[in-house]
Protein backbone atom coordinates (compact mmCIF):
# COMPACT_ATOMS: atom_id res chain seq x y z
CA UNK A 1 0.00 0.00 0.00
CA UNK A 2 2.84 2.42 0.84
CA UNK A 3 4.48 1.79 -2.55
CA UNK A 4 1.27 2.67 -4.38
CA UNK A 5 0.82 5.79 -2.28
CA UNK A 6 4.43 6.87 -2.91
CA UNK A 7 4.15 6.31 -6.67
CA UNK A 8 0.85 8.18 -6.82
CA UNK A 9 2.19 11.07 -4.74
CA UNK A 10 5.29 11.32 -6.92
CA UNK A 11 3.23 11.25 -10.12
CA UNK A 12 0.93 14.00 -8.83
CA UNK A 13 3.90 16.14 -7.75
CA UNK A 14 5.61 15.78 -11.16
CA UNK A 15 2.35 16.64 -12.92
CA UNK A 16 1.92 19.76 -10.77
CA UNK A 17 5.48 20.90 -11.53
CA UNK A 18 4.99 20.33 -15.28
CA UNK A 19 1.70 22.25 -15.27
CA UNK A 20 3.24 25.15 -13.33
CA UNK A 21 6.10 25.52 -15.84
CA UNK A 22 3.81 25.08 -18.84
CA UNK A 23 1.55 27.84 -17.51
CA UNK A 24 4.44 30.31 -17.13
CA UNK A 25 4.25 32.83 -19.97
CA UNK A 26 8.05 33.31 -20.02
CA UNK A 27 8.80 29.81 -21.29
CA UNK A 28 9.45 29.79 -25.02
CA UNK A 29 11.25 31.76 -27.71
CA UNK A 30 10.82 35.51 -28.07
CA UNK A 31 11.92 37.74 -30.94
CA UNK A 32 12.35 41.52 -30.72
CA UNK A 33 9.89 43.58 -32.78
CA UNK A 34 12.02 46.68 -33.42
CA UNK A 35 9.14 48.59 -35.05
CA UNK A 36 7.02 48.40 -31.88
CA UNK A 37 10.00 48.94 -29.55
CA UNK A 38 11.44 52.24 -28.28
CA UNK A 39 15.05 51.44 -27.50
CA UNK A 40 17.24 54.35 -26.42
CA UNK A 41 20.09 55.32 -28.75
CA UNK A 42 23.24 53.42 -27.83
CA UNK A 43 21.37 50.94 -25.61
CA UNK A 44 21.80 47.20 -26.15
CA UNK A 45 19.15 45.26 -28.10
CA UNK A 46 18.27 41.74 -27.06
CA UNK A 47 17.09 40.38 -30.39
CA UNK A 48 16.11 36.90 -29.17
CA UNK A 49 15.32 35.65 -25.69
CA UNK A 50 14.68 31.97 -24.96
CA UNK A 51 13.39 30.67 -21.61
CA UNK A 52 13.38 26.95 -20.79
CA UNK A 53 12.50 25.11 -17.60
CA UNK A 54 15.50 23.43 -15.94
CA UNK A 55 14.45 21.44 -12.90
CA UNK A 56 12.78 23.93 -10.56
CA UNK A 57 14.55 26.89 -12.22
CA UNK A 58 14.55 28.66 -15.57
CA UNK A 59 17.35 29.11 -18.08
CA UNK A 60 17.38 32.30 -20.12
CA UNK A 61 19.56 32.62 -23.25
CA UNK A 62 19.83 36.10 -24.76
CA UNK A 63 21.34 36.99 -28.13
CA UNK A 64 21.54 40.55 -29.38
CA UNK A 65 23.84 43.48 -30.03
CA UNK A 66 25.46 46.04 -27.76
CA UNK A 67 25.18 49.80 -28.19
CA UNK A 68 27.81 49.75 -30.97
CA UNK A 69 26.18 46.90 -32.91
CA UNK A 70 28.59 44.19 -31.74
CA UNK A 71 27.00 40.73 -31.27
CA UNK A 72 26.30 39.71 -27.67
CA UNK A 73 25.30 36.48 -25.94
CA UNK A 74 24.53 35.91 -22.27
CA UNK A 75 22.91 33.24 -20.14
CA UNK A 76 21.18 33.17 -16.79
CA UNK A 77 19.70 30.31 -14.77
CA UNK A 78 17.60 31.09 -11.74
CA UNK A 79 14.20 31.26 -10.15
CA UNK A 80 11.62 34.03 -10.28
CA UNK A 81 12.00 34.64 -6.55
CA UNK A 82 13.69 38.05 -6.45
CA UNK A 83 17.11 36.61 -5.53
CA UNK A 84 20.21 37.40 -7.56
CA UNK A 85 21.61 34.64 -9.76
CA UNK A 86 24.83 34.76 -11.83
CA UNK A 87 24.82 35.94 -15.45
CA UNK A 88 27.51 34.66 -17.82
CA UNK A 89 28.67 36.34 -21.00
CA UNK A 90 27.44 39.87 -20.26
CA UNK A 91 30.26 42.35 -19.62
CA UNK A 92 27.72 44.91 -18.32
CA UNK A 93 26.23 42.68 -15.57
CA UNK A 94 27.15 39.70 -13.43
CA UNK A 95 23.80 39.05 -11.67
CA UNK A 96 20.13 39.08 -12.61
CA UNK A 97 17.02 38.96 -10.46
CA UNK A 98 13.43 38.35 -11.55
CA UNK A 99 10.34 38.19 -9.38
CA UNK A 100 6.71 37.52 -10.16
CA UNK A 101 4.89 40.61 -8.85
CA UNK A 102 1.42 39.61 -10.08
CA UNK A 103 0.10 37.36 -12.86
CA UNK A 104 1.76 38.44 -16.12
CA UNK A 105 3.92 41.08 -14.38
CA UNK A 106 7.54 40.58 -13.32
CA UNK A 107 10.10 42.97 -11.82
CA UNK A 108 13.77 42.61 -12.66
CA UNK A 109 17.19 43.99 -11.90
CA UNK A 110 20.70 43.45 -13.22
CA UNK A 111 23.75 44.03 -11.09
CA UNK A 112 27.46 44.51 -11.54
CA UNK A 113 30.00 44.19 -8.72
CA UNK A 114 27.26 44.28 -6.08
CA UNK A 115 25.56 47.41 -7.46
CA UNK A 116 22.18 47.52 -9.24
CA UNK A 117 22.69 48.92 -12.75
CA UNK A 118 19.36 48.13 -14.47
CA UNK A 119 15.82 47.91 -13.12
CA UNK A 120 12.67 47.15 -15.02
CA UNK A 121 9.49 45.24 -15.60
CA UNK A 122 8.23 42.50 -17.89
CA UNK A 123 4.55 42.57 -18.88
CA UNK A 124 2.67 39.95 -20.90
CA UNK A 125 -0.31 40.55 -23.13
CA UNK A 126 -3.56 38.83 -22.16
CA UNK A 127 -2.98 36.11 -24.78
CA UNK A 128 0.71 35.69 -23.75
CA UNK A 129 1.87 36.27 -27.34
CA UNK A 130 3.58 39.59 -26.60
CA UNK A 131 6.17 40.35 -23.94
CA UNK A 132 7.11 43.97 -23.14
CA UNK A 133 10.36 44.65 -21.31
CA UNK A 134 10.78 48.16 -19.87
CA UNK A 135 14.24 48.94 -18.49
CA UNK A 136 15.72 51.91 -16.64
CA UNK A 137 19.46 52.55 -16.44
CA UNK A 138 22.04 55.31 -16.36
CA UNK A 139 24.27 55.69 -19.42
CA UNK A 140 28.03 56.42 -19.44
CA UNK A 141 27.31 60.19 -19.40
CA UNK A 142 25.18 59.85 -16.23
CA UNK A 143 21.88 60.35 -18.06
CA UNK A 144 18.88 58.24 -17.03
CA UNK A 145 17.71 56.12 -19.97
CA UNK A 146 14.49 54.14 -20.44
CA UNK A 147 14.02 51.55 -23.17
CA UNK A 148 10.90 49.61 -24.12
CA UNK A 149 11.47 46.34 -26.00
CA UNK A 150 8.48 44.48 -27.41
CA UNK A 151 8.92 40.77 -28.11
CA UNK A 152 6.68 38.37 -29.97
CA UNK A 153 6.38 34.68 -29.20
CA UNK A 154 7.93 32.48 -31.86
Residue pairs with C-beta under 8 A, 6 or more apart in sequence:
17 56
21 27
21 53
24 51
24 53
24 58
25 104
25 124
25 128
25 131
26 51
26 58
26 80
26 106
26 122
26 131
27 51
27 52
27 53
27 58
28 50
28 51
28 153
28 154
29 48
29 49
29 50
29 153
29 154
30 48
30 49
30 50
30 51
30 131
30 151
30 152
30 153
30 154
31 47
31 48
31 151
31 152
31 154
32 45
32 46
32 47
32 48
32 64
32 149
32 150
32 151
33 150
33 151
33 152
34 45
36 150
37 147
37 148
37 149
37 150
38 147
38 148
39 45
39 147
39 148
39 149
40 139
40 145
40 146
40 147
42 67
42 139
43 67
43 137
43 139
43 145
43 147
44 64
44 65
44 66
44 67
44 72
44 92
45 64
45 65
45 149
46 62
46 63
46 64
46 133
46 149
47 63
47 64
47 65
48 62
48 63
48 64
49 60
49 61
49 62
49 131
49 151
50 60
50 61
50 62
51 58
51 59
51 60
52 58
52 59
53 59
54 77
56 79
57 77
57 78
57 79
58 77
58 78
58 79
58 80
59 75
59 76
59 77
60 75
60 76
60 77
60 96
61 73
61 74
61 75
62 72
62 73
62 74
62 75
62 76
62 90
63 71
63 72
63 73
64 71
64 72
65 71
65 72
66 72
72 89
72 90
73 89
74 87
74 88
74 89
74 90
74 93
75 87
75 88
75 89
76 85
76 86
76 87
76 88
76 96
77 85
78 85
78 96
78 97
78 98
79 85
80 98
80 99
80 100
80 106
81 99
82 97
82 98
82 99
82 107
83 97
84 95
84 96
84 97
84 109
84 111
85 95
85 96
85 97
86 94
86 95
87 93
87 94
87 95
87 96
87 110
90 110
92 110
92 112
92 117
93 110
93 111
93 112
93 117
93 118
94 111
94 112
94 113
95 110
95 111
95 112
96 108
96 109
96 110
96 111
97 108
97 109
97 110
97 111
98 106
98 107
98 108
98 122
99 106
99 107
99 108
100 106
101 107
101 121
104 123
104 124
104 126
104 128
105 121
105 122
105 123
105 124
106 121
106 122
107 119
107 120
107 121
107 122
108 118
108 119
108 120
108 121
108 122
108 135
109 116
109 118
109 119
109 120
110 116
110 117
110 118
111 117
117 137
117 138
118 135
118 136
118 137
119 135
119 136
119 137
120 133
120 134
120 135
120 136
121 133
121 134
122 131
122 132
122 133
123 131
123 132
123 134
124 130
124 131
124 132
125 131
125 132
128 153
129 152
129 153
130 150
130 151
130 152
130 153
131 150
131 151
131 152
131 153
132 148
132 149
132 150
132 151
133 148
133 149
133 150
133 151
134 146
134 147
134 148
134 149
135 146
135 147
135 149
136 144
136 145
136 146
137 144
137 145
138 144
138 145
139 145
